[in-house]
Amino acid sequence: MVSNETRLETLKKQIAKRETLIKSESEKLKNDKKKLEQLETAVMSEYMTKEGISFDENFKKQLSLAKKIMASKTTEQDIADFFALSEDAVSAETKESTMKTEGNHHV
């Protein structure tokens, strides 16, 4: 009869082995996804070149930024909050600048 201690050790070893396998497969999956993304980009680029499709640099930068935002798991609410804060800051600067300018006219 197998003791509980022996079964415990056997189970611990099985779990450790599975965890190692999962980590290894997870890393392989991540690498495969990167390769897939690179190939998709290459195929799209080849297609666009063949069809004579091109975009200006600003649009390419916007696409790159959008891709980074999506990859970072940033939510639409995060983006809305960012723009709201940006608008508030610009509004405050404009108001302050206007007040200084108006003040100079009254002197």
PDB file as gemmi writes it, atoms N, CA and C in Angstrom:
CRYST1    1.000    1.000    1.000  90.00  90.00  90.00 P 1                      
ATOM      1  N   MET A   1       0.839  -1.180   0.000  1.00  0.00           N  
ATOM      2  CA  MET A   1       0.000   0.000   0.000  1.00  0.00           C  
ATOM      3  C   MET A   1       0.890   1.252   0.000  1.00  0.00           C  
ATOM      4  N   VAL A   2       0.505   2.243  -0.828  1.00  0.00           N  
ATOM      5  CA  VAL A   2       1.273   3.478  -0.967  1.00  0.00           C  
ATOM      6  C   VAL A   2       0.851   4.449   0.122  1.00  0.00           C  
ATOM      7  N   SER A   3       1.841   5.033   0.773  1.00  0.00           N  
ATOM      8  CA  SER A   3       1.533   5.965   1.861  1.00  0.00           C  
ATOM      9  C   SER A   3       1.064   7.309   1.298  1.00  0.00           C  
ATOM     10  N   ASN A   4       0.385   8.048   2.153  1.00  0.00           N  
ATOM     11  CA  ASN A   4      -0.077   9.384   1.771  1.00  0.00           C  
ATOM     12  C   ASN A   4       1.098  10.304   1.450  1.00  0.00           C  
ATOM     13  N   GLU A   5       2.199  10.142   2.176  1.00  0.00           N  
ATOM     14  CA  GLU A   5       3.387  10.960   1.919  1.00  0.00           C  
ATOM     15  C   GLU A   5       3.912  10.727   0.511  1.00  0.00           C  
ATOM     16  N   THR A   6       3.941   9.473   0.095  1.00  0.00           N  
ATOM     17  CA  THR A   6       4.416   9.131  -1.244  1.00  0.00           C  
ATOM     18  C   THR A   6       3.489   9.720  -2.301  1.00  0.00           C  
ATOM     19  N   ARG A   7       2.182   9.595  -2.083  1.00  0.00           N  
ATOM     20  CA  ARG A   7       1.215  10.160  -3.031  1.00  0.00           C  
ATOM     21  C   ARG A   7       1.334  11.680  -3.094  1.00  0.00           C  
ATOM     22  N   LEU A   8       1.561  12.291  -1.930  1.00  0.00           N  
ATOM     23  CA  LEU A   8       1.723  13.741  -1.863  1.00  0.00           C  
ATOM     24  C   LEU A   8       2.926  14.183  -2.700  1.00  0.00           C  
ATOM     25  N   GLU A   9       4.050  13.522  -2.513  1.00  0.00           N  
ATOM     26  CA  GLU A   9       5.258  13.862  -3.262  1.00  0.00           C  
ATOM     27  C   GLU A   9       5.065  13.630  -4.765  1.00  0.00           C  
ATOM     28  N   THR A  10       4.414  12.531  -5.109  1.00  0.00           N  
ATOM     29  CA  THR A  10       4.153  12.226  -6.518  1.00  0.00           C  
ATOM     30  C   THR A  10       3.276  13.303  -7.145  1.00  0.00           C  
ATOM     31  N   LEU A  11       2.237  13.700  -6.432  1.00  0.00           N  
ATOM     32  CA  LEU A  11       1.327  14.729  -6.934  1.00  0.00           C  
ATOM     33  C   LEU A  11       2.038  16.078  -7.077  1.00  0.00           C  
ATOM     34  N   LYS A  12       2.888  16.422  -6.113  1.00  0.00           N  
ATOM     35  CA  LYS A  12       3.658  17.671  -6.197  1.00  0.00           C  
ATOM     36  C   LYS A  12       4.541  17.674  -7.441  1.00  0.00           C  
ATOM     37  N   LYS A  13       5.182  16.526  -7.715  1.00  0.00           N  
ATOM     38  CA  LYS A  13       6.049  16.414  -8.892  1.00  0.00           C  
ATOM     39  C   LYS A  13       5.241  16.544 -10.187  1.00  0.00           C  
ATOM     40  N   GLN A  14       4.055  15.919 -10.215  1.00  0.00           N  
ATOM     41  CA  GLN A  14       3.201  16.005 -11.401  1.00  0.00           C  
ATOM     42  C   GLN A  14       2.769  17.454 -11.654  1.00  0.00           C  
ATOM     43  N   ILE A  15       2.395  18.132 -10.589  1.00  0.00           N  
ATOM     44  CA  ILE A  15       1.968  19.531 -10.704  1.00  0.00           C  
ATOM     45  C   ILE A  15       3.120  20.400 -11.202  1.00  0.00           C  
ATOM     46  N   ALA A  16       4.295  20.216 -10.632  1.00  0.00           N  
ATOM     47  CA  ALA A  16       5.463  20.997 -11.053  1.00  0.00           C  
ATOM     48  C   ALA A  16       5.775  20.748 -12.530  1.00  0.00           C  
ATOM     49  N   LYS A  17       5.676  19.499 -12.948  1.00  0.00           N  
ATOM     50  CA  LYS A  17       5.941  19.139 -14.339  1.00  0.00           C  
ATOM     51  C   LYS A  17       4.924  19.806 -15.268  1.00  0.00           C  
ATOM     52  N   ARG A  18       3.658  19.780 -14.877  1.00  0.00           N  
ATOM     53  CA  ARG A  18       2.610  20.409 -15.690  1.00  0.00           C  
ATOM     54  C   ARG A  18       2.790  21.924 -15.755  1.00  0.00           C  
ATOM     55  N   GLU A  19       3.148  22.528 -14.621  1.00  0.00           N  
ATOM     56  CA  GLU A  19       3.364  23.980 -14.599  1.00  0.00           C  
ATOM     57  C   GLU A  19       4.496  24.368 -15.546  1.00  0.00           C  
ATOM     58  N   THR A  20       5.562  23.582 -15.540  1.00  0.00           N  
ATOM     59  CA  THR A  20       6.692  23.839 -16.435  1.00  0.00           C  
ATOM     60  C   THR A  20       6.255  23.720 -17.888  1.00  0.00           C  
ATOM     61  N   LEU A  21       5.479  22.694 -18.186  1.00  0.00           N  
ATOM     62  CA  LEU A  21       4.986  22.480 -19.543  1.00  0.00           C  
ATOM     63  C   LEU A  21       4.081  23.635 -19.980  1.00  0.00           C  
ATOM     64  N   ILE A  22       3.195  24.060 -19.097  1.00  0.00           N  
ATOM     65  CA  ILE A  22       2.281  25.163 -19.409  1.00  0.00           C  
ATOM     66  C   ILE A  22       3.059  26.447 -19.668  1.00  0.00           C  
ATOM     67  N   LYS A  23       4.050  26.740 -18.836  1.00  0.00           N  
ATOM     68  CA  LYS A  23       4.862  27.947 -19.032  1.00  0.00           C  
ATOM     69  C   LYS A  23       5.581  27.892 -20.375  1.00  0.00           C  
ATOM     70  N   SER A  24       6.122  26.736 -20.695  1.00  0.00           N  
ATOM     71  CA  SER A  24       6.846  26.562 -21.951  1.00  0.00           C  
ATOM     72  C   SER A  24       5.904  26.755 -23.143  1.00  0.00           C  
ATOM     73  N   GLU A  25       4.748  26.122 -23.086  1.00  0.00           N  
ATOM     74  CA  GLU A  25       3.776  26.238 -24.173  1.00  0.00           C  
ATOM     75  C   GLU A  25       3.234  27.660 -24.281  1.00  0.00           C  
ATOM     76  N   SER A  26       3.065  28.314 -23.151  1.00  0.00           N  
ATOM     77  CA  SER A  26       2.583  29.693 -23.144  1.00  0.00           C  
ATOM     78  C   SER A  26       3.578  30.609 -23.849  1.00  0.00           C  
ATOM     79  N   GLU A  27       4.857  30.400 -23.594  1.00  0.00           N  
ATOM     80  CA  GLU A  27       5.904  31.194 -24.235  1.00  0.00           C  
ATOM     81  C   GLU A  27       5.927  30.922 -25.739  1.00  0.00           C  
ATOM     82  N   LYS A  28       5.777  29.651 -26.109  1.00  0.00           N  
ATOM     83  CA  LYS A  28       5.742  29.293 -27.529  1.00  0.00           C  
ATOM     84  C   LYS A  28       4.548  29.953 -28.218  1.00  0.00           C  
ATOM     85  N   LEU A  29       3.404  29.947 -27.545  1.00  0.00           N  
ATOM     86  CA  LEU A  29       2.198  30.562 -28.097  1.00  0.00           C  
ATOM     87  C   LEU A  29       2.398  32.059 -28.300  1.00  0.00           C  
ATOM     88  N   LYS A  30       2.997  32.706 -27.310  1.00  0.00           N  
ATOM     89  CA  LYS A  30       3.263  34.144 -27.402  1.00  0.00           C  
ATOM     90  C   LYS A  30       4.173  34.441 -28.595  1.00  0.00           C  
ATOM     91  N   ASN A  31       5.210  33.641 -28.757  1.00  0.00           N  
ATOM     92  CA  ASN A  31       6.134  33.822 -29.884  1.00  0.00           C  
ATOM     93  C   ASN A  31       5.441  33.578 -31.224  1.00  0.00           C  
ATOM     94  N   ASP A  32       4.585  32.547 -31.269  1.00  0.00           N  
ATOM     95  CA  ASP A  32       3.848  32.258 -32.499  1.00  0.00           C  
ATOM     96  C   ASP A  32       2.913  33.412 -32.858  1.00  0.00           C  
ATOM     97  N   LYS A  33       2.284  34.015 -31.862  1.00  0.00           N  
ATOM     98  CA  LYS A  33       1.384  35.147 -32.116  1.00  0.00           C  
ATOM     99  C   LYS A  33       2.161  36.343 -32.658  1.00  0.00           C  
ATOM    100  N   LYS A  34       3.373  36.562 -32.131  1.00  0.00           N  
ATOM    101  CA  LYS A  34       4.217  37.653 -32.646  1.00  0.00           C  
ATOM    102  C   LYS A  34       4.571  37.400 -34.106  1.00  0.00           C  
ATOM    103  N   LYS A  35       4.953  36.147 -34.412  1.00  0.00           N  
ATOM    104  CA  LYS A  35       5.303  35.794 -35.790  1.00  0.00           C  
ATOM    105  C   LYS A  35       4.102  35.983 -36.711  1.00  0.00           C  
ATOM    106  N   LEU A  36       2.927  35.576 -36.244  1.00  0.00           N  
ATOM    107  CA  LEU A  36       1.703  35.726 -37.027  1.00  0.00           C  
ATOM    108  C   LEU A  36       1.438  37.200 -37.323  1.00  0.00           C  
ATOM    109  N   GLU A  37       1.571  38.036 -36.318  1.00  0.00           N  
ATOM    110  CA  GLU A  37       1.349  39.471 -36.495  1.00  0.00           C  
ATOM    111  C   GLU A  37       2.333  40.055 -37.512  1.00  0.00           C  
ATOM    112  N   GLN A  38       3.592  39.638 -37.419  1.00  0.00           N  
ATOM    113  CA  GLN A  38       4.603  40.124 -38.366  1.00  0.00           C  
ATOM    114  C   GLN A  38       4.280  39.683 -39.794  1.00  0.00           C  
ATOM    115  N   LEU A  39       3.843  38.435 -39.937  1.00  0.00           N  
ATOM    116  CA  LEU A  39       3.489  37.934 -41.265  1.00  0.00           C  
ATOM    117  C   LEU A  39       2.262  38.647 -41.814  1.00  0.00           C  
ATOM    118  N   GLU A  40       1.274  38.883 -40.954  1.00  0.00           N  
ATOM    119  CA  GLU A  40       0.081  39.609 -41.391  1.00  0.00           C  
ATOM    120  C   GLU A  40       0.461  41.008 -41.881  1.00  0.00           C  
ATOM    121  N   THR A  41       1.347  41.657 -41.149  1.00  0.00           N  
ATOM    122  CA  THR A  41       1.806  42.990 -41.537  1.00  0.00           C  
ATOM    123  C   THR A  41       2.533  42.935 -42.879  1.00  0.00           C  
ATOM    124  N   ALA A  42       3.386  41.930 -43.053  1.00  0.00           N  
ATOM    125  CA  ALA A  42       4.133  41.784 -44.308  1.00  0.00           C  
ATOM    126  C   ALA A  42       3.188  41.532 -45.480  1.00  0.00           C  
ATOM    127  N   VAL A  43       2.205  40.662 -45.273  1.00  0.00           N  
ATOM    128  CA  VAL A  43       1.244  40.348 -46.336  1.00  0.00           C  
ATOM    129  C   VAL A  43       0.446  41.599 -46.701  1.00  0.00           C  
ATOM    130  N   MET A  44      -0.008  42.334 -45.688  1.00  0.00           N  
ATOM    131  CA  MET A  44      -0.775  43.556 -45.936  1.00  0.00           C  
ATOM    132  C   MET A  44       0.081  44.581 -46.677  1.00  0.00           C  
ATOM    133  N   SER A  45       1.329  44.713 -46.266  1.00  0.00           N  
ATOM    134  CA  SER A  45       2.242  45.658 -46.908  1.00  0.00           C  
ATOM    135  C   SER A  45       2.467  45.289 -48.374  1.00  0.00           C  
ATOM    136  N   GLU A  46       2.678  43.998 -48.630  1.00  0.00           N  
ATOM    137  CA  GLU A  46       2.866  43.531 -50.005  1.00  0.00           C  
ATOM    138  C   GLU A  46       1.626  43.813 -50.848  1.00  0.00           C  
ATOM    139  N   TYR A  47       0.462  43.552 -50.277  1.00  0.00           N  
ATOM    140  CA  TYR A  47      -0.798  43.794 -50.988  1.00  0.00           C  
ATOM    141  C   TYR A  47      -0.953  45.281 -51.314  1.00  0.00           C  
ATOM    142  N   MET A  48      -0.678  46.131 -50.319  1.00  0.00           N  
ATOM    143  CA  MET A  48      -0.820  47.572 -50.517  1.00  0.00           C  
ATOM    144  C   MET A  48       0.151  48.074 -51.582  1.00  0.00           C  
ATOM    145  N   THR A  49       1.368  47.559 -51.570  1.00  0.00           N  
ATOM    146  CA  THR A  49       2.361  47.948 -52.573  1.00  0.00           C  
ATOM    147  C   THR A  49       1.895  47.516 -53.962  1.00  0.00           C  
ATOM    148  N   LYS A  50       1.427  46.278 -54.050  1.00  0.00           N  
ATOM    149  CA  LYS A  50       0.955  45.730 -55.326  1.00  0.00           C  
ATOM    150  C   LYS A  50      -0.219  46.544 -55.874  1.00  0.00           C  
ATOM    151  N   GLU A  51      -1.119  46.955 -54.984  1.00  0.00           N  
ATOM    152  CA  GLU A  51      -2.308  47.700 -55.392  1.00  0.00           C  
ATOM    153  C   GLU A  51      -2.069  49.207 -55.483  1.00  0.00           C  
ATOM    154  N   GLY A  52      -0.883  49.648 -55.117  1.00  0.00           N  
ATOM    155  CA  GLY A  52      -0.572  51.071 -55.176  1.00  0.00           C  
ATOM    156  C   GLY A  52      -1.248  51.884 -54.082  1.00  0.00           C  
ATOM    157  N   ILE A  53      -1.535  51.248 -52.956  1.00  0.00           N  
ATOM    158  CA  ILE A  53      -2.185  51.926 -51.831  1.00  0.00           C  
ATOM    159  C   ILE A  53      -1.105  52.453 -50.897  1.00  0.00           C  
ATOM    160  N   SER A  54      -1.226  53.721 -50.520  1.00  0.00           N  
ATOM    161  CA  SER A  54      -0.261  54.274 -49.567  1.00  0.00           C  
ATOM    162  C   SER A  54      -0.964  55.277 -48.658  1.00  0.00           C  
ATOM    163  N   PHE A  55      -0.364  55.528 -47.521  1.00  0.00           N  
ATOM    164  CA  PHE A  55      -0.907  56.465 -46.542  1.00  0.00           C  
ATOM    165  C   PHE A  55       0.166  57.469 -46.184  1.00  0.00           C  
ATOM    166  N   ASP A  56      -0.252  58.665 -45.791  1.00  0.00           N  
ATOM    167  CA  ASP A  56       0.742  59.647 -45.366  1.00  0.00           C  
ATOM    168  C   ASP A  56       1.309  59.252 -44.001  1.00  0.00           C  
ATOM    169  N   GLU A  57       2.437  59.828 -43.647  1.00  0.00           N  
ATOM    170  CA  GLU A  57       3.149  59.467 -42.410  1.00  0.00           C  
ATOM    171  C   GLU A  57       2.293  59.686 -41.167  1.00  0.00           C  
ATOM    172  N   ASN A  58       1.525  60.769 -41.137  1.00  0.00           N  
ATOM    173  CA  ASN A  58       0.704  61.068 -39.970  1.00  0.00           C  
ATOM    174  C   ASN A  58      -0.314  59.955 -39.728  1.00  0.00           C  
ATOM    175  N   PHE A  59      -0.938  59.476 -40.807  1.00  0.00           N  
ATOM    176  CA  PHE A  59      -1.914  58.401 -40.676  1.00  0.00           C  
ATOM    177  C   PHE A  59      -1.241  57.124 -40.175  1.00  0.00           C  
ATOM    178  N   LYS A  60      -0.041  56.838 -40.681  1.00  0.00           N  
ATOM    179  CA  LYS A  60       0.703  55.656 -40.231  1.00  0.00           C  
ATOM    180  C   LYS A  60       1.013  55.753 -38.737  1.00  0.00           C  
ATOM    181  N   LYS A  61       1.376  56.953 -38.285  1.00  0.00           N  
ATOM    182  CA  LYS A  61       1.658  57.152 -36.860  1.00  0.00           C  
ATOM    183  C   LYS A  61       0.401  56.949 -36.026  1.00  0.00           C  
ATOM    184  N   GLN A  62      -0.742  57.423 -36.545  1.00  0.00           N  
ATOM    185  CA  GLN A  62      -2.005  57.239 -35.837  1.00  0.00           C  
ATOM    186  C   GLN A  62      -2.348  55.756 -35.729  1.00  0.00           C  
ATOM    187  N   LEU A  63      -2.142  55.016 -36.812  1.00  0.00           N  
ATOM    188  CA  LEU A  63      -2.399  53.573 -36.782  1.00  0.00           C  
ATOM    189  C   LEU A  63      -1.494  52.876 -35.778  1.00  0.00           C  
ATOM    190  N   SER A  64      -0.236  53.264 -35.767  1.00  0.00           N  
ATOM    191  CA  SER A  64       0.724  52.676 -34.840  1.00  0.00           C  
ATOM    192  C   SER A  64       0.305  52.949 -33.398  1.00  0.00           C  
ATOM    193  N   LEU A  65      -0.104  54.177 -33.135  1.00  0.00           N  
ATOM    194  CA  LEU A  65      -0.556  54.537 -31.791  1.00  0.00           C  
ATOM    195  C   LEU A  65      -1.809  53.758 -31.417  1.00  0.00           C  
ATOM    196  N   ALA A  66      -2.745  53.639 -32.346  1.00  0.00           N  
ATOM    197  CA  ALA A  66      -3.976  52.885 -32.081  1.00  0.00           C  
ATOM    198  C   ALA A  66      -3.651  51.429 -31.758  1.00  0.00           C  
ATOM    199  N   LYS A  67      -2.705  50.868 -32.482  1.00  0.00           N  
ATOM    200  CA  LYS A  67      -2.294  49.476 -32.247  1.00  0.00           C  
ATOM    201  C   LYS A  67      -1.707  49.325 -30.843  1.00  0.00           C  
ATOM    202  N   LYS A  68      -0.866  50.282 -30.435  1.00  0.00           N  
ATOM    203  CA  LYS A  68      -0.271  50.245 -29.097  1.00  0.00           C  
ATOM    204  C   LYS A  68      -1.344  50.373 -28.022  1.00  0.00           C  
ATOM    205  N   ILE A  69      -2.308  51.253 -28.251  1.00  0.00           N  
ATOM    206  CA  ILE A  69      -3.389  51.444 -27.275  1.00  0.00           C  
ATOM    207  C   ILE A  69      -4.186  50.155 -27.127  1.00  0.00           C  
ATOM    208  N   MET A  70      -4.515  49.516 -28.254  1.00  0.00           N  
ATOM    209  CA  MET A  70      -5.287  48.274 -28.188  1.00  0.00           C  
ATOM    210  C   MET A  70      -4.491  47.179 -27.490  1.00  0.00           C  
ATOM    211  N   ALA A  71      -3.207  47.108 -27.754  1.00  0.00           N  
ATOM    212  CA  ALA A  71      -2.361  46.084 -27.130  1.00  0.00           C  
ATOM    213  C   ALA A  71      -2.215  46.310 -25.636  1.00  0.00           C  
ATOM    214  N   SER A  72      -2.321  47.558 -25.205  1.00  0.00           N  
ATOM    215  CA  SER A  72      -2.126  47.871 -23.786  1.00  0.00           C  
ATOM    216  C   SER A  72      -3.383  47.647 -22.957  1.00  0.00           C  
ATOM    217  N   LYS A  73      -4.467  47.242 -23.588  1.00  0.00           N  
ATOM    218  CA  LYS A  73      -5.741  46.996 -22.898  1.00  0.00           C  
ATOM    219  C   LYS A  73      -6.330  48.288 -22.322  1.00  0.00           C  
ATOM    220  N   THR A  74      -5.968  49.417 -22.913  1.00  0.00           N  
ATOM    221  CA  THR A  74      -6.534  50.691 -22.498  1.00  0.00           C  
ATOM    222  C   THR A  74      -7.995  50.713 -22.923  1.00  0.00           C  
ATOM    223  N   THR A  75      -8.856  51.145 -22.026  1.00  0.00           N  
ATOM    224  CA  THR A  75     -10.282  51.157 -22.339  1.00  0.00           C  
ATOM    225  C   THR A  75     -10.680  52.469 -23.000  1.00  0.00           C  
ATOM    226  N   GLU A  76     -11.854  52.465 -23.619  1.00  0.00           N  
ATOM    227  CA  GLU A  76     -12.379  53.693 -24.218  1.00  0.00           C  
ATOM    228  C   GLU A  76     -12.554  54.763 -23.150  1.00  0.00           C  
ATOM    229  N   GLN A  77     -12.938  54.340 -21.955  1.00  0.00           N  
ATOM    230  CA  GLN A  77     -13.128  55.299 -20.866  1.00  0.00           C  
ATOM    231  C   GLN A  77     -11.801  55.939 -20.476  1.00  0.00           C  
ATOM    232  N   ASP A  78     -10.721  55.146 -20.452  1.00  0.00           N  
ATOM    233  CA  ASP A  78      -9.392  55.700 -20.158  1.00  0.00           C  
ATOM    234  C   ASP A  78      -9.035  56.788 -21.168  1.00  0.00           C  
ATOM    235  N   ILE A  79      -9.304  56.507 -22.432  1.00  0.00           N  
ATOM    236  CA  ILE A  79      -8.989  57.468 -23.489  1.00  0.00           C  
ATOM    237  C   ILE A  79      -9.854  58.716 -23.348  1.00  0.00           C  
ATOM    238  N   ALA A  80     -11.147  58.522 -23.087  1.00  0.00           N  
ATOM    239  CA  ALA A  80     -12.054  59.660 -22.904  1.00  0.00           C  
ATOM    240  C   ALA A  80     -11.605  60.513 -21.721  1.00  0.00           C  
ATOM    241  N   ASP A  81     -11.214  59.858 -20.634  1.00  0.00           N  
ATOM    242  CA  ASP A  81     -10.731  60.592 -19.456  1.00  0.00           C  
ATOM    243  C   ASP A  81      -9.478  61.389 -19.798  1.00  0.00           C  
ATOM    244  N   PHE A  82      -8.578  60.782 -20.559  1.00  0.00           N  
ATOM    245  CA  PHE A  82      -7.350  61.468 -20.959  1.00  0.00           C  
ATOM    246  C   PHE A  82      -7.670  62.722 -21.765  1.00  0.00           C  
ATOM    247  N   PHE A  83      -8.560  62.580 -22.754  1.00  0.00           N  
ATOM    248  CA  PHE A  83      -8.897  63.740 -23.576  1.00  0.00           C  
ATOM    249  C   PHE A  83      -9.649  64.795 -22.780  1.00  0.00           C  
ATOM    250  N   ALA A  84     -10.476  64.363 -21.838  1.00  0.00           N  
ATOM    251  CA  ALA A  84     -11.183  65.327 -20.996  1.00  0.00           C  
ATOM    252  C   ALA A  84     -10.176  66.124 -20.175  1.00  0.00           C  
ATOM    253  N   LEU A  85      -9.188  65.446 -19.620  1.00  0.00           N  
ATOM    254  CA  LEU A  85      -8.154  66.145 -18.854  1.00  0.00           C  
ATOM    255  C   LEU A  85      -7.344  67.070 -19.755  1.00  0.00           C  
ATOM    256  N   SER A  86      -7.027  66.603 -20.957  1.00  0.00           N  
ATOM    257  CA  SER A  86      -6.271  67.428 -21.905  1.00  0.00           C  
ATOM    258  C   SER A  86      -7.053  68.675 -22.274  1.00  0.00           C  
ATOM    259  N   GLU A  87      -8.352  68.511 -22.540  1.00  0.00           N  
ATOM    260  CA  GLU A  87      -9.193  69.652 -22.901  1.00  0.00           C  
ATOM    261  C   GLU A  87      -9.287  70.635 -21.745  1.00  0.00           C  
ATOM    262  N   ASP A  88      -9.403  70.111 -20.520  1.00  0.00           N  
ATOM    263  CA  ASP A  88      -9.459  70.984 -19.345  1.00  0.00           C  
ATOM    264  C   ASP A  88      -8.173  71.786 -19.216  1.00  0.00           C  
ATOM    265  N   ALA A  89      -7.042  71.141 -19.448  1.00  0.00           N  
ATOM    266  CA  ALA A  89      -5.746  71.820 -19.333  1.00  0.00           C  
ATOM    267  C   ALA A  89      -5.611  72.895 -20.406  1.00  0.00           C  
ATOM    268  N   VAL A  90      -5.997  72.572 -21.631  1.00  0.00           N  
ATOM    269  CA  VAL A  90      -5.930  73.547 -22.722  1.00  0.00           C  
ATOM    270  C   VAL A  90      -6.884  74.695 -22.446  1.00  0.00           C  
ATOM    271  N   SER A  91      -8.080  74.374 -21.958  1.00  0.00           N  
ATOM    272  CA  SER A  91      -9.074  75.398 -21.641  1.00  0.00           C  
ATOM    273  C   SER A  91      -8.556  76.332 -20.553  1.00  0.00           C  
ATOM    274  N   ALA A  92      -7.927  75.778 -19.538  1.00  0.00           N  
ATOM    275  CA  ALA A  92      -7.388  76.586 -18.441  1.00  0.00           C  
ATOM    276  C   ALA A  92      -6.262  77.480 -18.952  1.00  0.00           C  
ATOM    277  N   GLU A  93      -5.390  76.934 -19.811  1.00  0.00           N  
ATOM    278  CA  GLU A  93      -4.297  77.738 -20.377  1.00  0.00           C  
ATOM    279  C   GLU A  93      -4.847  78.866 -21.235  1.00  0.00           C  
ATOM    280  N   THR A  94      -5.845  78.574 -22.034  1.00  0.00           N  
ATOM    281  CA  THR A  94      -6.448  79.584 -22.908  1.00  0.00           C  
ATOM    282  C   THR A  94      -7.089  80.682 -22.077  1.00  0.00           C  
ATOM    283  N   LYS A  95      -7.804  80.278 -21.035  1.00  0.00           N  
ATOM    284  CA  LYS A  95      -8.473  81.248 -20.167  1.00  0.00           C  
ATOM    285  C   LYS A  95      -7.435  82.147 -19.492  1.00  0.00           C  
ATOM    286  N   GLU A  96      -6.361  81.542 -18.982  1.00  0.00           N  
ATOM    287  CA  GLU A  96      -5.309  82.306 -18.305  1.00  0.00           C  
ATOM    288  C   GLU A  96      -4.635  83.261 -19.283  1.00  0.00           C  
ATOM    289  N   SER A  97      -4.355  82.784 -20.484  1.00  0.00           N  
ATOM    290  CA  SER A  97      -3.721  83.613 -21.507  1.00  0.00           C  
ATOM    291  C   SER A  97      -4.630  84.773 -21.896  1.00  0.00           C  
ATOM    292  N   THR A  98      -5.919  84.501 -22.031  1.00  0.00           N  
ATOM    293  CA  THR A  98      -6.894  85.538 -22.382  1.00  0.00           C  
ATOM    294  C   THR A  98      -6.968  86.584 -21.292  1.00  0.00           C  
ATOM    295  N   MET A  99      -6.960  86.143 -20.040  1.00  0.00           N  
ATOM    296  CA  MET A  99      -7.036  87.080 -18.920  1.00  0.00           C  
ATOM    297  C   MET A  99      -5.805  87.983 -18.905  1.00  0.00           C  
ATOM    298  N   LYS A 100      -4.620  87.433 -19.171  1.00  0.00           N  
ATOM    299  CA  LYS A 100      -3.395  88.238 -19.199  1.00  0.00           C  
ATOM    300  C   LYS A 100      -3.449  89.248 -20.334  1.00  0.00           C  
ATOM    301  N   THR A 101      -3.915  88.795 -21.496  1.00  0.00           N  
ATOM    302  CA  THR A 101      -4.003  89.674 -22.662  1.00  0.00           C  
ATOM    303  C   THR A 101      -4.991  90.799 -22.409  1.00  0.00           C  
ATOM    304  N   GLU A 102      -6.158  90.460 -21.856  1.00  0.00           N  
ATOM    305  CA  GLU A 102      -7.167  91.476 -21.564  1.00  0.00           C  
ATOM    306  C   GLU A 102      -6.656  92.450 -20.521  1.00  0.00           C  
ATOM    307  N   GLY A 103      -5.915  91.966 -19.562  1.00  0.00           N  
ATOM    308  CA  GLY A 103      -5.354  92.812 -18.518  1.00  0.00           C  
ATOM    309  C   GLY A 103      -4.389  93.825 -19.095  1.00  0.00           C  
ATOM    310  N   ASN A 104      -3.631  93.434 -20.090  1.00  0.00           N  
ATOM    311  CA  ASN A 104      -2.662  94.340 -20.721  1.00  0.00           C  
ATOM    312  C   ASN A 104      -3.350  95.460 -21.490  1.00  0.00           C  
ATOM    313  N   HIS A 105      -4.535  95.194 -22.037  1.00  0.00           N  
ATOM    314  CA  HIS A 105      -5.254  96.212 -22.792  1.00  0.00           C  
ATOM    315  C   HIS A 105      -5.809  97.306 -21.898  1.00  0.00           C  
ATOM    316  N   HIS A 106      -6.114  96.967 -20.660  1.00  0.00           N  
ATOM    317  CA  HIS A 106      -6.721  97.930 -19.749  1.00  0.00           C  
ATOM    318  C   HIS A 106      -5.698  98.828 -19.083  1.00  0.00           C  
ATOM    319  N   VAL A 107      -4.428  98.522 -19.210  1.00  0.00           N  
ATOM    320  CA  VAL A 107      -3.382  99.287 -18.522  1.00  0.00           C  
ATOM    321  C   VAL A 107      -3.112 100.594 -19.188  1.00  0.00           C  
TER     322      VAL A 107                                                      
END                                                                             
